[in-house]
Amino acid sequence: MEIKQQLKLSQQLVMTPQLQQAIKLLQMSRMELTELVHEELLENPVLEDSMDGRDAREVTPTTEAVQHSHGEDGGPTGPEDSNRANTEAVDSKREEIDWERYLEAHAAQPAMPGYRGRGGDDEMPGFEQTLTRAEDLVDHLAWQLRMGDFVEDEQRFGALVIGNLDTRGYLSMEGVPPEEIVPRLAQEAGLHPEDAEEVLSMMQQFDPLGVCSRTLEECLEVQAKHFGMDDLCIRVIRHHLGNLERKNYGAIAKDLDVAVEEVYDIAQMIAEFEPRPGRNYFTEEPRYITPDVYVHKVGDEYFVVANDDGMPRLKISGFYRSAMSENPQAKEYIQNKMRSAQWLIRSIDQRRKTILKVTECIVEKQREFFDLGIEHLKPMILRDVAEAVGMHESTISRVTSNKYVHTPRGIFELKYFFNSAIRRDNDTDIASESVKQAIKKIVSGEDERAPYSDQKLVEVLAQDGIQIARRTVAKYREMLGILSSSKRKKYF
């Protein structure tokens, strides 16, 4: 063991902060980029948005200031006199504001739309129009619980029930069988289990009907009793939901010793029930998509244009450029901020150019899609675009993530145009997305009383020269949200 010193020269790639920032900006969506730019505008005083007009710190000399900046004979004075004259002009302008007249004019302005004071014809906006968020299922049920005739122990049990509802509106506890949930909650609330069952039955009548049920059978049975269904409907719900799902009406009719037509009628009525009462309160908020680029068709040519609407246009403030030369003490601070601002502006501009370049390549390679439709979408992978534009595949992946393009065919994510290839007989390969659309088209035109099975879909696709396995058809069918043939079959 000994200590040695040696000199070694090596070459390695280092991710500088500027490069990391450029990569981060490249994979951001439009909304994320806008938020980042607004944060930088607040943190970096050197940056300003040219869309907001001139910077408030840059004061343009008024006419009066220009007159004061010249001597009595009209000749220019020195720089100190000019600066003093500008300051005096701004101060005198502030003093000229008649605040009393301003307040009087402000008070005389008409009221906001929809409000004319008390006693007017128009009323103030309703409470629902001022809500910042929609009412969820817990709030809706808690309000009904408070309005009900429940004692303190029952309200405590009801609150525990509401707190253990899942997204379907069902009462469930992880690892606890449905029959043991109520006794556990009743013991925690200090309520007798029989009384707890009565409270739960009353809560299942809350809006939405069937909420707080423990199973699908219980949820449907609550709704059937509420709507006054007969005993036959209750028996089907309790004992034959599996056959009802498989549309095995013959087995139900044989077991219950009734006509198949009666089972058809009951199945139609049960189909109108809501199997998930809480679904309307757990829907996702709508997503509003703003395209990053537009594809316009002019004649026979397609043109790609970046969408710069709403994006701040950054520039370096001229105020701080002059301040850096006038104040040596602040020079280092301003230089760091200016360097950071320049890198941000350059990275955003590079991001914009890269998205345009990749989109132009996609339009060129998928020309038949834009001309003829989705059936003519070609197979394409990241490597095809990367080789065409001279970039790495990881860069193409970042560019196409969360980026949208507005085309004459609609709005698509850039990743939509990348599809794996499906082999065709004596013809060019076809994109997997085109095969999905072909399956969707075949299913939409089938006989509802005799729908195609997955194997039959394979045979129909083979007639068009598309060779595909049955399990692949099943996978694409599930991705399209199409049920199996047994569940698509219509009996009435």
N, C-alpha and C positions, 0 to 999 in steps of 0.2 A: 504494500500500500504506500503510495507516495502522491504528493501534490505536484501537478505540472501545469504550466501555462502554454497554450498553443493558439495560434492565429488561424482562423478558419473563414473562408469566403464562401458564402452560399447564396442561392437565389430562391426567394419564396414569394408567394402571392399574399398580400396583406389587404384585408378589407378595411379601407379607410372609412371614417364616419361619413364622408361625402358619398362614397360608393354605397354604403349601407342605406343612406337616405334615398338615393336614386332607385335602388331596388325596392325599398319600402313603398315609394310613391308609385312605382310601376304596377304593383299588384293591388293598389287601393281602388275601391269603387269611386264613382263620381261624388257621391255624398260624403264619403270619408275624406276625400281630397279637399272638398269645400270646407269641411270642419277643420281640417289641419291648417288650411290657409288662413282661416279666420283666427285661429289660435296664434299663428305666427304674426299676424297683423297686430294682435294685442301685445305680444311679448317683445317683438322687434320694432323699435321706434323708427328704424331706417326704412322699413317697408311701408308702402302706402298703396292704396287701390286707386288706379287711375280712373276707374268708372265712377268713383264718388266725387270726381272733380279735383280741384287743387287741394293741397294740404292746408289745413287751417293755420299751420305755422308759417306758411309762405304768404305774407301780406303784400298785396299789390298796392303801390303808392296811389293815392287818390289824386284828383286834379289839383285840389288845394295843396297837397303835399308837394306835387311837382312844382307849383308856383313858388312855394316856400323854399324849395331846393335850389332856386336860382336867386341871384342877387337882385337888388332893386333895378339894375339896368338890364336884367334878363340873362346875365351871364351865369354860368355854373359856379357854384361855391365848392368848398373842399368836401371830402368824404365825411368828416365829422359833422359839419354843418348839415349835410344831406341826411345823415342818420338821425340827427336831432330833429330835423324838420319832419321826417317821416313819423317819428314817435309822437311829436306834438300833434300832427295831423290826425293820427289814430285816436289819441286821447281826446282831442276836440270833437271828433266824430262820435265818440262814446257819450260825451257830455251833451251833445245835441239831441239825444233821444229823449222825447217827451213821454215819460212813463205813464203819466196820468191819461194822456190821450190813448196810449197803447192799451191800458187796462179797460178804458171805456169802450174802445172798439172791440176788444175781446169779449166783454160782457154782452155787447149788442149782437154778437154773432148768433145765427140760428142754432137751435139745439141739434143734437145728433139725430140721424134718421131713426124713426120709430119711437121718439120720446119728445113729448111736448109739455112736459110738466104734469102735475096732478090735475085731474079733471079734463085732460085732453082726450081726443078720440082714440089715439094710438096708445097701446099699453107697452110697458117695458117687456123686453124679451123674457120668455118663459125660463123656468129654472133648468129645464132639460137642455136649453140652448147655451147655458153657461157652464155646463159640466166639463171638467177637464178629462174625465175618463168615464167609460161606460160602467153601469152597475153590474157587478159580477154575481154569480150564483150564491155565494156566501152572504153577501149583503141582502140580496132579495129574500132568501129564506130566513135570515135573522130578523128582518123587518116583520115577516109574517108570524114568526115565533113570538115576537114582542106584542103583536096585536092579538094573539090568541089568548084564550082563557086558561093559562097554565100557572101553576103555583111555582114557588122558587125551585124546588127539587126537579120538577118537570122541565123548567126552563134550562136548568143546568145540564140535564140529560140531553135536551134538544140541542144545546150548544155543542156538546161533545159529538153528537151525530153529524151536525153540519160540518164540524171540523175534520171529520173522517170521510168526507165524500171525495170520490175520484172525478176524473174529467167527464165520465159518463153520467154523473149524478147518482152513482150507486154508493151504498154504505159498505165500505171494505176496510179491512185492517190486514197488513202484511203478516202472513204466517198464522192467521186466525181463521178457522172455519166460519162460514156465514152464520151457523146456528149458535156460535159462542160469542158473537160480537155484542149482541144486546145485553146478555148477562154481565159481561165485563164492564160495559159503559154504565149500566144501571148500578153496579157495585161502586164504581168510581163517583157517580153522582149522588149516591145515598138514596136510591129509589128501588122499590120492589120490582123484580123482573116482570111480573104480570102487568104492573102499572106502566113499566117501560114499553112493553109491547103495544099497549093501548096508545101511548103517546106517539110511538113510531107509526102506528096505523093512521093517526090523525095527521102526522107530518107528511105521509105519503099522499095525502089529498091536497097538499100545498101546490101552488103553481111553480114549476111545471108539473103536471100530473104524473105520478109514478116515481117522483124523485125520492131519495132515501131508501129505495128498495135494495135488497141484498143480492138478488139474482134476477136474471132476465125473466124467468117464469113469474116471479113475484111482481115485477114491474108491469108485465102485460096483464096479469090477473087484476091488479089494482085498476088499470084502465078499463078492462072488460066489465068489472063490477060497477064502475062509475057510470059507464054508458048503458047499463042495464042489459048486458048480454045474457043469454040463457045458459043453462047448466052444461049444454053440449060444448059450447065455446070454452067454458072454464076447464072442462075435461081435456079438450084438445091442447090447451096451453099447459096444463099440468103434466100430461103424460106423453104428448106426441109432438113436441117442438122439433125433435130430430127428424121425424118423418115429414114434418111441415117444411123444414128447411130443404130437404131433398125432394120435395114435391111428390112424395110417395102417398098420394091421396087414397089409393086403393087399400093400403095397409091400415090407414086410419079408419076408413069406412068399415073394413072387415072387423077390426077390433072393437069399434063402438057400435057395430050392428046398425049402421045407418046408410043411407044412399050416398053415392059418391057426389051427387049434385049438392047435397047439404054440406059436405066437406069443402067443396069449391066455394060456396057462399061464405062459410066461416073463415076460410083462408083469405078471401078478399077483405073481410072486415078486420082480421088481425093485421093484415098488411098495412092498414091505415093507422095503426098504433105507433107510438114513438118508442123505439127500443132504447134510446139514449136520451133521457129527459134533459140532461145538462149540456148537450152538445152546443146549443145556441149561445151559451154563456162562456164557452171555452174556445171559440173560434179565434183564429189568428187575425191580427190587425192587417188591413189591406196594405200591400206593398206598392208604392208608386215608383215606376221605373222611368228614369230620364235617360234617353239614349246618349251614348258618348260620341257617336258618329252617325251621319246621315248618308244614305246611298240614294242619289237622285238619278233618274233616267231621263236623259235629254236626247231625243231621237233614238238612235240605236246604241248609244254609249251610256255607260254608268260612271258617275262621278262621286267620289267620296269626299265629304266635307265634315270637318270637326264641329261639334256642338259646343260653342263657347258661351252660350247664353247662360247668365247667372254665375259664371265663373269669375272670380276677382282677377283683374288685370294688374299684376304687381309691377311696381317700378321702385327705383331707389329715390328716396326723398332728396331733393336738391337743397333743402334746408340744412341737412346734416353734412352734406358735402362741403358747404361753405363754412359750417361750424367747425369742421375738422381742421381747416386751414387757419381759422381764427383763434381756436382754443387748443393749444398743444397738449394741455392736461387731459382733455377728453379724446385725444387722437387715437390712442390704443383701443379704448372701448368702442369708439365708432368704427374703427377699422375691422374689429372682430365681428361686429354686427353687420357691417357692409359685406364682409366675406361670406357670412352665413346667408344673407339675403341673396347674394349673387348665385350661390350654389342652389338655393331653393328655386329661383327663377329659371336657372339653367336646367335643373332636373325636371321641372314641370313642362318646360318647352320640349325637352327630349322625350318625355312620356307622351306628349301629344303627337310628336312626329312618329314615334314608334307605333302607336295605335293606328294612325293613318296608314302607315306603310304596311302593317299586317292586314288591315281591312282591305286595302287595295289588292293585295295578293289573294285574299280569300275570294273577293269578287271576281278576280280573273280566273281562278281555278273552278269556281262554282257558277260560271256564267249560265249554264243550262238551267240551274235551279232558279235564277232570277228571271230567265226568259220563259220557262215552261212550267215550273212548279216543283213541289216537294218530291214528286215521283222521280225527278231527274237529278236528285242530290247525289253527288259523287262521293265515293269513299275517300277520306283524307285524314292524315295523321299529322301530328305536330312536326315531324321530321320534314314533310313535304314543304310546309311553309318556312321552316327554319332554313332549309337549303336555298329556297328561292330568295329570301330577304337577307341571307348572310348573318343570321343570328343563331344563338344556341336554343335548343328545345326548351330549356327551363325558362328562358326569356319569353318565348312564345306562350308558354303555359301561364306565366304571370300576366302577360298582356291580355289574354283572352278570359281571365277569371274576373267575374263580376263586371264585365263590360258588355254593353248592349248596343245594337246597331238597328237603326230605323230604315227599313227597306220598303220598296213597293209591295212586297209580299207580307209585310208586318214587322213587328219588333222581335228580334231574336238575340239571344246571348251569343257571343262570338264562339263559345265552345260548342254551340249547336251544330256548327258546320263541320265538326270533326267526328267522323263515323268510321267504324270498322267495316271491312269489306265482306260481302256475302257473295259466294261463287255462283255464277250463272252458266248454263250450258250454251256453248257456242256464242258467247256474247261477253261484253265487258262486265266487270264486277259491279255490284249494286250496293249502295250504302245501307247500313242497318236501319237507319231512320226511315228510308223509303220502304223497307220491308215491313216495318211497323205500320206505316200508313196503308200498305197493301192489305195487311191483316185486318185493319180497322174498316177498310172499304168492303172487304169480303163479308165480314160479320154484319155490317149495316145492311147488306142486301140479302141476307139469308132468310129462310122461312122460319118464323118465330116458333112454329109448332114442331119443327125438326131442325134445330140449330146444328151447325157443323161442330164436330169434335176436333180435338187438336190434330189427330191423324188425318182427318178429312181436310183440314186447313193445309197440312203439309202436301197433300195430293193436289189441291187447287193451286197452290203456289208453284208446284212442280210443272204444271201446265204452262206457266209463264217463264219456265226455265230457271226458277229460283230453287236451288237445292239447299234445304234447311232441315235440321233434325226436329223431332217432335218436342223434345225438352226445350229447344230454343224457341219454338212457337209458344209453348206454355209460358216461358219467361217473358217474352215480348207481350203476350196477352195480359199478363198480370201487371206489367209496367204501364199498359194502356188503361188499366182499370176495368177490363172486360172479364165478366164472370165465366165460369166453366159452362160447358154445353148443358149439363143437367140443371144448372141454376138459371140459364137463359131461356129455357123452354117455357112457353106460354101455353097454359091449358084452357084459359078462358079469356 
